[in-house]
Amino acid sequence: MTLQRRHILIGAVVALAAVIAIMLLVHSLGDANAKKVDEPAQRVAPVVVVARGSLENAITLTGEFRPFQQVDVHAKVAGYVRHMFVDVGDKVGAGQVLAILEVPELNAQVMGAQADIRRSQDAIRRAQSEMERAESTHQAYHAAYSRLKQASEERPGLVAEQELDDSMAKDKETEAQINSARAALSESQNQLGMAQATLDRLSALQAYAHITAPFAGVVTKRYVDTGALISAGTSSETQSQPVVQLAEWSLFRLEIPVPESAVPMIHLGSIVQVHVLDLNRDFQGRVSRFADALNDETRTMHTEIDVENPQDTLTAGMYAEVKLALQGKKGALTVPVQAVVQEGNEHDHYVLIVDDQNRVQKRNVELGEQTSTTVEIVHGLSEKDRVISAGQSDYAIGEVVTPKLESAPTGASEGQTGERK
């Protein structure tokens, strides 16, 4: 074999070996790709960890602040306004004078009553003098009659019968004068009492000329000015005009409509948090009163919450929100509502969990209390179990997944009700 033919043979062998190597490489890559197609990648499953927490159902109600007390202050007597001491926005204390009226006729009546008292006092003094004189006269005539009677008894015939009869008549006459003087004195005393009662009544009416604040508060309206003639507030013939409007602002009533479903949860004395929307601040309130009856149209119960306003931060008409807890449970084993799947009737439920080998497993569960976001698991799960929280129909039992931990919702749920009026 020549050298040329030897080189050709060696080149053919090398080429054949290269072709075989390429074929082997292509075959191995095809097997790898086939394996990748046969073994799909693991899916990600959102899971939450079962834990114990508090379940709470709450409802948020919107209401409006009203003054704890608000009244139009009237005058009890008619007269002219002589002085006005307050205006809109002034803060006043209980008993503070708001205005003074000029009532000339009443002043004259008071002076007349005082004169009647003095006249009755003079009559009493005269009656007392008359009674003292009658008592003195009676004592003299009674002593004379006693002596004559004693002498007549000791020595019969010594004193004439006519003289004894006259002395006895004088004795009885003076005794009757005493009774008459006593009756006159009593009448004068009664007259004095009547005059004193009249003066007291007129003096009380005269005191009403000073119009005072019935409680501490703020003047919200002023109806009259100095010199205005106002009628008595007790008059039924005409519509009397008030002097001012006074509102108590140290304490407010928050009026809220409680829906029928929440009525059993309302208790007197309960402490609630009140959030004032315009101020973006929270205040503490107390459930102080409720109607104990439902409105036929709205099916709500009128409820009032007292909120203190020591710094005059609140204003009548402001809107606020109140969160009322309806029911709750502590230490409950909870999962999100969407993690539970209903199967068959309404009492059959299950969840999908991811076990320690990351395989999907099915667990039948028994439910307890429930809010809008969470549900209590009474039986079927333990703490730290990993539950698939969504898309349960996408996973097969026994499938291996990659768990992705998500945060569980809180155990509180809220409803919103109440409209601004």
C-alpha positions as CSV (number, residue, x, y, z in Angstrom):
1,M,0.0,0.0,0.0
2,T,1.3,3.2,-1.0
3,L,1.7,6.2,1.4
4,Q,-1.0,8.1,-0.4
5,R,-3.6,5.4,0.0
6,R,-2.7,5.1,3.7
7,H,-3.4,8.8,4.3
8,I,-6.8,8.5,2.6
9,L,-7.8,5.5,4.8
10,I,-6.8,7.4,7.9
11,G,-8.8,10.4,6.9
12,A,-11.9,8.3,6.3
13,V,-11.7,6.6,9.7
14,V,-11.4,10.0,11.4
15,A,-14.4,11.3,9.5
16,L,-16.5,8.3,10.5
17,A,-15.5,8.7,14.1
18,A,-16.6,12.3,14.1
19,V,-19.9,11.4,12.5
20,I,-20.5,8.8,15.2
21,A,-19.6,11.2,18.0
22,I,-22.1,13.9,16.6
23,M,-24.9,11.3,16.4
24,L,-24.3,10.2,20.0
25,L,-24.3,13.8,21.2
26,V,-27.6,14.5,19.4
27,H,-29.2,11.4,20.8
28,S,-28.2,12.3,24.4
29,L,-29.6,15.8,24.0
30,G,-32.8,14.4,22.7
31,D,-33.1,12.1,25.7
32,A,-32.6,15.1,28.0
33,N,-35.2,17.1,26.3
34,A,-37.6,14.2,26.4
35,K,-37.0,13.9,30.2
36,K,-37.8,17.6,30.6
37,V,-41.0,17.2,28.7
38,D,-42.0,14.1,30.8
39,E,-41.2,15.8,34.1
40,P,-42.9,19.2,34.3
41,A,-41.7,21.9,36.7
42,Q,-43.3,22.1,40.3
43,R,-46.1,24.7,40.6
44,V,-46.1,27.5,43.3
45,A,-48.9,27.2,45.8
46,P,-50.0,30.1,48.0
47,V,-50.2,28.9,51.6
48,V,-51.0,30.3,55.0
49,V,-49.9,28.9,58.3
50,V,-52.7,27.8,60.7
51,A,-52.4,29.8,63.9
52,R,-54.5,30.7,66.9
53,G,-55.9,34.3,67.2
54,S,-59.0,36.3,68.1
55,L,-62.2,36.3,66.1
56,E,-64.2,39.5,66.2
57,N,-67.2,40.7,64.3
58,A,-67.7,44.4,64.4
59,I,-69.9,47.0,62.7
60,T,-69.0,50.7,62.0
61,L,-71.8,53.1,62.4
62,T,-71.9,56.8,61.5
63,G,-73.7,59.3,63.6
64,E,-74.0,63.0,64.3
65,F,-73.1,65.0,67.4
66,R,-75.8,66.8,69.3
67,P,-75.5,69.0,72.4
68,F,-76.3,67.1,75.6
69,Q,-78.8,69.9,76.4
70,Q,-80.2,72.7,74.3
71,V,-82.9,75.1,75.3
72,D,-84.5,78.4,74.3
73,V,-84.4,80.6,77.4
74,H,-87.6,82.5,77.8
75,A,-88.7,85.3,80.2
76,K,-91.3,84.3,82.8
77,V,-92.5,87.9,83.0
78,A,-93.3,90.4,80.3
79,G,-91.1,93.5,80.1
80,Y,-88.6,95.5,78.2
81,V,-85.0,94.3,77.9
82,R,-82.9,96.8,79.9
83,H,-79.5,95.0,79.6
84,M,-78.2,92.2,77.4
85,F,-75.0,90.7,78.8
86,V,-74.3,87.9,76.3
87,D,-74.0,87.3,72.6
88,V,-73.6,84.4,70.2
89,G,-70.5,82.3,71.1
90,D,-70.2,83.5,74.7
91,K,-69.6,80.8,77.3
92,V,-71.7,81.1,80.4
93,G,-71.9,79.3,83.8
94,A,-75.0,77.9,85.5
95,G,-76.9,80.8,87.1
96,Q,-75.1,83.5,85.3
97,V,-77.3,86.5,84.4
98,L,-78.0,86.7,80.7
99,A,-80.3,89.7,80.6
100,I,-82.3,92.1,82.8
101,L,-85.9,93.2,82.1
102,E,-87.6,96.4,83.1
103,V,-91.0,95.6,84.6
104,P,-92.5,98.9,86.1
105,E,-95.9,97.4,86.9
106,L,-94.4,94.5,88.8
107,N,-92.3,97.0,90.9
108,A,-95.5,98.8,91.8
109,Q,-97.2,95.6,92.8
110,V,-94.3,94.7,95.1
111,M,-94.5,98.1,96.8
112,G,-98.3,97.6,97.3
113,A,-97.7,94.2,98.9
114,Q,-95.1,95.7,101.2
115,A,-97.6,98.3,102.3
116,D,-100.2,95.6,102.9
117,I,-97.7,93.8,105.2
118,R,-97.1,97.0,107.2
119,R,-100.8,97.5,107.6
120,S,-101.3,93.9,108.7
121,Q,-98.5,94.3,111.2
122,D,-100.2,97.5,112.6
123,A,-103.5,95.6,112.9
124,I,-101.8,92.8,114.8
125,R,-100.3,95.3,117.3
126,R,-103.7,96.9,117.8
127,A,-105.3,93.4,118.3
128,Q,-102.7,92.5,120.8
129,S,-103.3,95.7,122.8
130,E,-107.1,95.1,122.7
131,M,-106.6,91.6,123.9
132,E,-104.3,92.7,126.8
133,R,-106.8,95.4,127.8
134,A,-109.6,92.8,127.7
135,E,-107.6,90.4,129.8
136,S,-106.8,93.1,132.4
137,T,-110.5,94.2,132.6
138,H,-111.6,90.6,132.9
139,Q,-109.2,89.9,135.7
140,A,-110.6,92.9,137.7
141,Y,-114.2,91.9,137.2
142,H,-113.5,88.3,137.8
143,A,-111.7,89.1,141.1
144,A,-114.7,91.3,142.2
145,Y,-117.2,88.6,141.4
146,S,-115.1,86.0,143.2
147,R,-115.0,88.1,146.3
148,L,-118.7,88.8,146.3
149,K,-119.5,85.2,145.7
150,Q,-117.3,84.1,148.6
151,A,-118.8,86.6,151.0
152,S,-122.3,85.6,150.0
153,E,-121.5,82.0,150.7
154,E,-119.8,82.7,154.0
155,R,-122.6,85.1,155.2
156,P,-125.8,84.5,153.4
157,G,-127.8,87.7,152.9
158,L,-124.8,90.0,153.2
159,V,-124.6,90.6,149.5
160,A,-127.7,91.3,147.5
161,E,-128.5,88.8,144.7
162,Q,-128.8,91.6,142.2
163,E,-125.3,92.8,142.9
164,L,-124.0,89.3,142.7
165,D,-125.7,88.8,139.3
166,D,-124.4,92.0,137.9
167,S,-120.9,91.1,139.0
168,M,-121.2,87.7,137.3
169,A,-122.5,89.3,134.1
170,K,-119.5,91.7,134.0
171,D,-117.2,88.7,134.5
172,K,-118.7,86.8,131.6
173,E,-118.8,89.9,129.4
174,T,-115.1,90.7,129.8
175,E,-114.3,87.0,129.2
176,A,-116.2,87.3,125.9
177,Q,-114.2,90.4,125.0
178,I,-111.0,88.4,125.5
179,N,-112.2,85.8,123.0
180,S,-113.2,88.6,120.5
181,A,-109.8,90.3,120.9
182,R,-108.1,86.9,120.4
183,A,-110.1,86.3,117.2
184,A,-109.3,89.8,115.9
185,L,-105.6,89.1,116.6
186,S,-105.8,85.8,114.7
187,E,-107.5,87.5,111.7
188,S,-104.8,90.2,111.6
189,Q,-102.1,87.5,111.7
190,N,-103.8,85.7,108.8
191,Q,-104.0,88.9,106.9
192,L,-100.3,89.3,107.5
193,G,-99.6,85.8,106.2
194,M,-101.6,86.5,103.0
195,A,-99.8,89.8,102.5
196,Q,-96.4,88.1,103.0
197,A,-97.4,85.3,100.5
198,T,-98.4,88.0,97.9
199,L,-95.1,89.8,98.5
200,D,-93.2,86.5,98.1
201,R,-94.9,85.7,94.8
202,L,-94.3,89.2,93.4
203,S,-90.7,89.1,94.6
204,A,-90.2,85.8,92.9
205,L,-91.7,87.3,89.7
206,Q,-89.5,90.3,90.2
207,A,-86.5,88.0,90.4
208,Y,-87.4,86.6,87.1
209,A,-86.6,90.0,85.6
210,H,-83.0,88.7,85.9
211,I,-82.9,86.0,83.2
212,T,-80.2,83.4,84.2
213,A,-78.6,80.4,82.5
214,P,-80.2,77.1,83.6
215,F,-76.9,75.3,83.0
216,A,-73.3,75.9,81.8
217,G,-73.0,76.2,78.1
218,V,-72.5,78.3,75.0
219,V,-74.9,80.9,73.6
220,T,-75.8,79.6,70.1
221,K,-78.5,82.2,69.2
222,R,-79.6,85.6,70.4
223,Y,-83.2,86.6,69.6
224,V,-83.6,90.1,71.1
225,D,-81.7,93.3,71.6
226,T,-81.8,96.0,74.3
227,G,-85.1,97.8,74.5
228,A,-87.2,95.0,72.9
229,L,-90.5,94.2,74.5
230,I,-91.0,90.5,75.2
231,S,-94.0,88.6,76.5
232,A,-94.1,86.2,79.4
233,G,-93.1,82.7,78.5
234,T,-96.1,81.4,80.6
235,S,-98.6,83.2,78.4
236,S,-100.7,80.9,76.2
237,E,-102.4,83.7,74.2
238,T,-99.4,84.7,72.2
239,Q,-96.2,83.1,71.0
240,S,-93.6,84.3,73.3
241,Q,-90.1,85.1,71.9
242,P,-87.1,83.6,73.6
243,V,-84.2,85.7,74.7
244,V,-81.3,83.4,73.7
245,Q,-80.6,79.7,72.8
246,L,-78.2,77.9,75.1
247,A,-76.5,74.6,74.4
248,E,-74.3,72.5,76.7
249,W,-71.1,71.7,75.0
250,S,-69.0,70.1,77.7
251,L,-70.8,66.8,76.9
252,F,-72.2,65.7,73.6
253,R,-74.7,63.0,72.5
254,L,-73.6,61.0,69.5
255,E,-76.8,59.7,67.9
256,I,-76.4,56.5,65.8
257,P,-78.9,54.1,64.2
258,V,-78.1,50.5,65.2
259,P,-79.4,47.9,62.8
260,E,-81.7,45.2,64.0
261,S,-79.1,42.5,63.7
262,A,-76.8,44.4,66.1
263,V,-79.4,45.4,68.7
264,P,-78.8,42.4,71.0
265,M,-75.1,43.4,71.3
266,I,-75.9,46.9,72.6
267,H,-75.3,47.2,76.4
268,L,-75.6,50.3,78.6
269,G,-72.3,51.5,79.9
270,S,-70.2,49.9,77.2
271,I,-67.0,51.9,76.3
272,V,-66.5,52.5,72.6
273,Q,-64.0,54.4,70.5
274,V,-65.4,57.3,68.5
275,H,-63.5,58.5,65.5
276,V,-64.3,62.1,64.4
277,L,-63.9,62.3,60.6
278,D,-63.3,66.0,60.3
279,L,-60.7,66.1,63.1
280,N,-59.2,62.7,62.3
281,R,-59.1,62.0,66.1
282,D,-60.4,59.4,68.4
283,F,-62.4,60.0,71.5
284,Q,-63.7,57.7,74.2
285,G,-67.5,57.4,74.5
286,R,-70.0,55.5,76.6
287,V,-73.3,53.9,75.5
288,S,-75.7,55.8,77.8
289,R,-79.2,55.3,76.4
290,F,-81.1,53.7,73.6
291,A,-84.8,53.6,72.5
292,D,-85.3,49.9,73.2
293,A,-87.6,49.9,70.2
294,L,-87.0,49.6,66.4
295,N,-88.0,52.2,63.9
296,D,-90.7,50.6,61.7
297,E,-89.3,52.2,58.5
298,T,-85.5,51.8,58.9
299,R,-85.5,48.8,61.2
300,T,-82.9,50.5,63.3
301,M,-82.8,51.5,67.0
302,H,-81.9,55.0,68.1
303,T,-78.9,54.8,70.3
304,E,-77.0,57.6,72.1
305,I,-73.3,57.6,73.1
306,D,-72.1,60.3,75.5
307,V,-68.7,61.9,74.6
308,E,-67.0,64.4,76.8
309,N,-65.7,67.6,75.3
310,P,-63.5,69.2,77.9
311,Q,-61.4,71.3,75.5
312,D,-64.3,72.4,73.3
313,T,-62.8,70.4,70.4
314,L,-66.1,69.0,69.2
315,T,-68.9,70.9,67.6
316,A,-72.6,70.2,67.2
317,G,-73.3,68.7,63.8
318,M,-70.0,66.9,63.3
319,Y,-70.0,63.4,62.0
320,A,-68.2,60.5,63.7
321,E,-67.8,56.8,63.3
322,V,-68.3,54.2,66.1
323,K,-66.9,50.7,65.9
324,L,-69.2,48.3,67.9
325,A,-68.0,44.7,68.6
326,L,-70.8,42.3,67.9
327,Q,-69.3,39.0,68.9
328,G,-65.8,37.6,69.5
329,K,-63.7,34.6,70.5
330,K,-60.1,34.4,71.7
331,G,-57.6,31.7,71.1
332,A,-59.5,30.3,68.1
333,L,-57.7,28.2,65.4
334,T,-58.3,30.2,62.2
335,V,-57.8,30.1,58.5
336,P,-58.9,32.5,55.7
337,V,-62.4,32.0,54.5
338,Q,-61.3,31.4,50.9
339,A,-59.1,28.5,52.1
340,V,-62.2,26.4,53.0
341,V,-64.0,24.5,50.2
342,Q,-67.6,23.4,50.6
343,E,-68.3,19.8,49.5
344,G,-71.8,18.3,49.3
345,N,-74.1,19.8,51.8
346,E,-73.5,23.0,53.8
347,H,-71.9,21.1,56.7
348,D,-69.2,19.3,54.6
349,H,-66.0,21.3,54.2
350,Y,-62.4,20.5,53.4
351,V,-59.1,22.3,53.0
352,L,-55.9,21.4,51.0
353,I,-52.7,21.4,53.0
354,V,-49.0,21.0,52.0
355,D,-47.3,18.4,54.0
356,D,-43.6,18.1,55.0
357,Q,-42.7,16.6,51.6
358,N,-44.5,19.5,49.9
359,R,-47.3,17.2,48.6
360,V,-50.9,18.4,48.5
361,Q,-53.2,16.6,50.9
362,K,-56.9,16.8,51.6
363,R,-58.3,17.4,55.1
364,N,-62.0,17.4,56.1
365,V,-62.6,20.1,58.7
366,E,-65.4,21.2,61.1
367,L,-66.1,24.9,61.2
368,G,-66.9,27.2,64.1
369,E,-67.3,31.0,64.4
370,Q,-66.9,32.9,61.2
371,T,-66.2,36.5,60.2
372,S,-66.1,38.0,56.7
373,T,-62.4,37.2,56.4
374,T,-61.6,34.3,58.7
375,V,-63.2,31.1,60.0
376,E,-62.6,29.0,63.1
377,I,-61.5,25.4,62.5
378,V,-62.9,23.2,65.3
379,H,-61.6,19.9,64.1
380,G,-59.3,18.7,61.3
381,L,-56.2,21.0,61.5
382,S,-53.4,21.7,63.9
383,E,-51.3,24.8,64.5
384,K,-48.5,25.4,61.9
385,D,-50.3,23.3,59.2
386,R,-49.8,24.9,55.8
387,V,-53.1,25.5,54.0
388,I,-53.5,26.4,50.4
389,S,-55.3,29.7,50.5
390,A,-56.6,30.0,46.9
391,G,-57.2,28.1,43.6
392,Q,-57.8,24.7,45.3
393,S,-59.2,23.3,42.0
394,D,-55.9,23.7,40.3
395,Y,-54.0,21.2,42.5
396,A,-54.2,17.4,42.5
397,I,-54.0,15.3,45.6
398,G,-50.4,14.0,46.0
399,E,-49.0,16.7,43.7
400,V,-45.6,18.1,44.7
401,V,-45.7,21.9,44.9
402,T,-43.5,24.8,45.9
403,P,-45.3,26.5,48.9
404,K,-45.3,30.3,48.9
405,L,-46.1,31.7,52.4
406,E,-48.6,34.5,52.5
407,S,-49.8,36.6,55.5
408,A,-53.1,35.5,57.0
409,P,-55.9,38.1,57.4
410,T,-56.8,39.4,60.9
411,G,-59.7,37.9,62.8
412,A,-61.7,41.1,62.7
413,S,-64.3,42.0,60.2
414,E,-66.3,45.2,59.9
415,G,-69.5,46.3,58.5
416,Q,-70.5,49.9,57.6
417,T,-73.8,51.5,58.1
418,G,-75.3,54.8,59.0
419,E,-75.8,57.8,56.6
420,R,-75.2,61.4,57.0
421,K,-78.4,63.3,57.4
